[in-house]
Amino acid sequence: MSRSTARILTRSVGSIVLVLMACLVGLPFAYIIINTFKTQPEMQKNPLGLPTSWTLHNYVDVFVQSNVGQAFLNTVYVTAVSVVLMLLIGSMAAFSLVYRGGRLSTLIGGVLLAAFLVPFQSTIIPLYLLIVNVGLADNLQGLIAIYLGGSVFCYFIIVGYMRTVPREILEAARIDGAGPWRLYFSIVLPLIRPVLITVGVFQVMWVWNDYISPTIFLSSPSNNTLVLLAEQAVAQFTTNWPAFMTVTVIVLIPMLIFFIFMQKYIVDGLVSGSVKG
């Protein structure tokens, strides 16, 4: 067997394996989507087959009977504000610690590392008491404040990338009279844009899909996020599985579309940060 033939055979086998793995991963999602177009009796009779007649009745019922619109707006608001603030805080901390240097910066970096290693579950009770004492319990702003702890993760990803930014650029800007704020907003932020997008994608997916924090810190139906709505649908649609799957699809589709469009930037940000200069 020639080398070119072996290469073609290897690629073909690899492609077949990847296709089979993709089908294996996508099968549960396809199963959920297909059953959202069925009635309850039809799903019980033939859960794996295609619907005999496609219907949007489940989607109409879910939007009429549950507060999907408000939950969607709440989720978008919490996710957008939380991620923007996390990126801002994390990048500002990285900028300060990388370009100021010194023992104090090293000490602060160590404190942030220690905070990053503390499991969130061990801080739930003190965080809840703190949120109650400041009057932010059952409040979307309070939930956003909880998510700001993710700024530490942003800091650790951004700080490594920021070290690859040539100092000569900043020194030239300083000579031209640029102050710290101008350096940060006009020079550093545009240069670290790839890693900001990468970290932002990870944080968006985390906040959007988070279940623990909304469950603990929110209680009013008007403050529900989509994940809470899906959890409540288990009780609301105990015997109506097509309706429950419809709520699940509504929760998953926005993140699926978001990830498909943003995956290119994830790879670009990770690869760019691995090359010095």
Disulfide bonds with the S-S distance in Angstrom:
none
